[in-house]
Amino acid sequence: MSIANLETKLIEKIRTLPPDKITILEDFIDFLLTRSEDSLLTSSAAQLSESA
């Protein structure tokens, strides 16, 4: 399944959620993004320390 199809399905599902669930979903997405950024920073720092 292509990314475009996945995005479309996800958006369709989000549109069926009540507002309170959308707020929870937004918080969860923010959590995932923060976790991803933290992981990238950690791996970058590890690579820099190995280079030194």
Summary of the structure (lengths in Angstrom):
residues: 52
radius of gyration: 16.8
end to end distance: 42.6
largest distance: 51.6
contacts: 95
relative contact order: 0.07
helix: 88%
strand: 0%
